[in-house]
Amino acid sequence: MGFSSYFLIVWDFIKFARDSDIPVGPGRGSAVGSLVAYCLKITDLDPLKFGLIFERFLNPDRISMPDIDTDFCVERRDEVIAYVTEKYGKDRVAQIVTFGTMAARAAIRDAGRALAIPLPDVDRVAKLIPSGPGGLSIAKALEQIPELRLLYDMNPQIRRLVDTANSIEGLARHASTHAAGVVISKNPLIEHVPLVRIGEGDVNTQYEMGDVERVGLLKMDFLGLRNLTVMKAATDEIRRTTDPAFDLATIPDDDARTYEMLGRARPWASFSSNPKACDGSASISSRRRWPTSSRSSRFTGPVRWTGFRNISTTSTAAPSRHTSTPNSSAF
């Protein structure tokens, strides 16, 4: 399928990062199902050992480039992009633009300013429209929120405000740089896409990610992951203070008891501040004692993940049951 050069480009910039002591993730998503990626050390997980499904990564129905998302230390990600830019040419490498669009509330507020409608009236309408992940479009809000519908029907000024906002909702509001996407071209990029410099930053394509792929350009994902930065700092501190030879790679990746616990749908035991919750079946990195004051009472249930370490518990106590419901936001 002609993907050899794709694999080798990914291999090359990951090798540069490792040679430069820049933390690199072990692999994420479907890429860890590829034995070729594992043999090239693009990923660190043996797909045969863990029975990972290759067809998620590449199959006859998927004719686009394989998707290899690569994580780098968030503080040194730019060094990897600079390496790629220097190697393939400044005129052949660019980051990808992304457009922030006008959400419902923002459209109401912008329309209100343009129409010189009193701010209290604009705020009243905007606050009636739910925002966030469960938000509604203006059209849906008119259908589902009786108070908004009543204002719309009874007040000509509000009707004009809502109709104007509805006409601009979803339009591009501003351009910024995509969090991960970088394109690499065999020829100068100006032969394929228009380019733009956003602020004082680097050159970006004026096409969004999907359009960049549709015109045939090679898109790579360089993700900045703060977890890797924290792990690097922790590893350096352990080497400095405790064990000069410490290496994260020596931590086993086949902790059978932890996986068995996860298989019993009890993952919150790994996040618990109560050691008995793990009933001796999980290997956890720490058992932090949280304060018991009212200000910290929210930690009595599941708490955020601190990472697995091969420190097996020896408790034989019966499993304890949390009275609180596991909260995914704590993970």
N, C-alpha and C positions, 0 to 999 in steps of 0.2 A: 504493500500500500504506500510505499515511499516515505515511511515515517522514521527511517534510520537517522536522518539529520536532526529530526526533532528530538529524539532521545539523546543524541550526542550533544546537542546544545544545552539541554537540561543537565546532563552529566557534567558538562564543562563548568557551568557557573556554580553548581553545587560543590564540585571539587575545589574551585577557587575559594568558596566560602569556608570550607573545612580546612584548607591549607592556610587560610588567614585567621583561623581560630574564631570564626563567626558561627555562632550556634545555628544549626539547621535542624528542622523537624524530621522525625522518622518517617514521615509520609502520612498522607490523609486521603480520605475518600477512596474512590475506585482504583487509584494508581497502585495501592498496596496489593492488589490482586495480580499484578504483572510480575512474572518471574524475571523478565528482561530488566525491569526497573530495579529489582532486588539485586540481580547480578552486577548491575552497573553501580550499585550503592546509591541510587537515587532514593530508594526507600530502604528501611532497615528491618522490615518484617518479612520473614520467609512465608510466602503465600501457601506453600505446600504444607508446612508445619501446622499452620492455623486453618487450613481448608478454605482459603479465601476464593471468591468467585471471580475468575478472570473476565467473564463475559460482561460484568458491570463496567469494565474498563474499555473493552473493545469487542465489538461483535459485528456480524455482517450487516446489520441494520444501521450501524453508526459509521457514517463515512467521513465525519469531521475528525479533526485532530484529537488524539487522546487528551484527556484533561488531567494534567499533573499540577496540582496546587502545591507550591513549595513555601514552607514557613521559614522565616529568618528572624534573628534577633531584631526587635523593633528599633533598637538604637543603631544598628549597623546595616540595616537593609539597603540603605542608599549606597553603601560601598559596593554591593553586588550589582546594583543597577548601573553604577558608574563603570564597573568592570565590563559589563556587557556593552555599554555605550562606547567605551574605548576600543573594545575588540572588533565590533561590527561596524562602527562608524557613527558619528553624531547625527549624520543625515539619514541614518537607517534605523535608528532606535528612538522611540518616543513613548511616553506614558499616554494613557487613554483618558479622554475626557468623560465626565459624567455630568448630567444635568439635574439640578434640583428643580422639581416642579412645584407649581402652585397648589398647595393643599386647600381644602375647603375653608378653614378658618382664615388662612393667610389671604385667600382671595376675597373674603368678606372684608377684611381690614383694609386691604389695598383699594378695593372698590369704594369703601367708605371714605378714605382719604381723598380719592380722586373726585368724588361727588360732593365733598364738603358736608357730609352728613355728621351730625353731632356725635362725638366719641361715645357717650353713654349708650346711644341707640345702637351703634355699631357693635360695641362690646356685648350688649344684650343678645343680639342676634348670633354673634360668633360663639358665645358660650353655650348656646343651645345646640350647637353641632358637636357631637362627640369627636374627639381627636385620638391620635395614637393608633395602636394595632387594631383596635375595634372601632375605628372611626367610620364615619359615613360621608359619602359625597353629598353635595348640596341637594341634588335631586332626590337621593334616598332619604335625607333628613326631612325634606318637605313631605315625603310620604309617611314617615314613621314618627315624626314628632309633632303632636297636635298643637302645641303652643307656637311653634315656628310657623305652622300652616295658618294658624289664626292671625298672627301678625302679618303674614304675607297677604292674606285675603283682605284684611281690614285697613291696612296702612299703605297707601300708594308709594310713600317714600321707601318703606321697607321692601316693597315689591320691586321697586327700581334697583335698590341695593342688591337684593338676592339675584335678580335676573342678570345684572351686570357681572356679579361675582361668578355666577354659573357659566358665563361665556368665557371667562379667563381661567377657570379651574383646570388644572392639568397642564397648563402651558409652562414652558421652561422659564424658570425664574432667574437662575444663575448657573454658571459653569464652574466646575471644580475638577480636581484630578481624582481619577478612580483609585480606590484604596490599594489595588493589587496589580491591575492590568498593565502590561508593557508589550508593545509590538516590536518585532524585529523583521526587517525587510531585506531582501536580497539586493534590491535597487533603492535609490533615494526615495524616501517616503513621499516627496512631493509629486512623484509620478503616479501615486495611488490614492492619496487622501489629502485634504486640506489640513494645514497645521495651524496651531495657535499657541501663544505663550500666555499662560494664565498668571497674572500678577508678575512677581519676580521669579517665578518658578521655572521649571524646565519646559521644554516643548511638549505639547500634547496634540494628539489627533483631534480633529473637530468632529469625527465620527464616534459614536458610542460603541461599546464593546460588540454588540451584535452586528452592527454594520461593518465594523472593522473585519470581523471574521467572514462576512458575506463577500467582501471584495478580495478575499484570498490572502489576507495578511496573517502572519503567525503571531498568535497571542500567547503570552506567558503570564503566569500569575506569581508575583513576588509578594507574599504576604508578610507583614510585620507582626510578630506574635510576642507580646510582652511576657508570656509564660517562659519563653526560651531565655529572655533577658534575666528574669528572676532566677531561673534554674542555673544559669551560668554564674551569676553572682553568688548563689548559695554554694555551688560546687567549688568556686575559687576560695570561699571562706572556709569550707571544710578542709581543703588542701592546705590552707595557710595555718589553720589552728589545730587540726586533729590528725588528718591522714594525707600526707603529701601525694600518695599514690591513688587516692580516691578517683573512681571513674564511674559515671552514671551507666555506662555500657555494661558494667559488671552486675547490675541489679537484674535478677532473673525476670524474664518476660513470660514465664509459665507458672505463675502463682496459682496453682490449682484450687486452693481453698478460697481465694478471693473470687475467682471466676465462678466457682460453685455457689458462693453466696449471691453473686449477681444473677446467676441462673435461677435462684429461688426468689427473685424479684425483691431482694432486700438490700438494694444498693445504698439506702440511707444509713445503714449501719456503719459504712465507711466514713460518713460525714458527721457521725454523732460525737458529742462531747462525753457520752457515757460509755466507758470501756466495755461494760457488760453487754451493750447492744450488739457487739460483734461476736459474741458467744464463742470466741476462740477460733472462728473460722476465717477471719480476715487478717491480712497483714496491713497495718496502718502505720503512718509515719509518725504520728504523735497523738497524745491524749491530753490536749490542752485543757486546763481547768478554767472554765469561764467564770467570771464573777456572778454572784447570785443576787445582786441588788436588783431593784425593780427596773433600773435603766438597762440592764443586760439580760432581762428575763426572756427576751426574744431568742436567746441562744439555747434555751432549754430543749428545743427541738433540733432538727437537722441543721448543721452549720456548713459553711463552704468547704469545698474539697481542699485537702492539704497534700494530696499525692500519696500514692502507695509506696511503701518501702518494705523490704523483706525482713521485717521485724515481727516474727510470728507471736501471737498471743498464746498464753498457756492456760487461760481461763477455761474451766469446764462447766461454768455456770450455765443454767438453762437460758435460752434466748429471752431477753427482755423485750417488751413491746412498748413502742412509743405511744403516748396518748395523743400526740399531735399528728396530723396528717403530713406525710412527706411533702416538702415544698420545693418544686423544681427551681424556683428562683434562688434558692440557697446554694445550688450547685454551681 
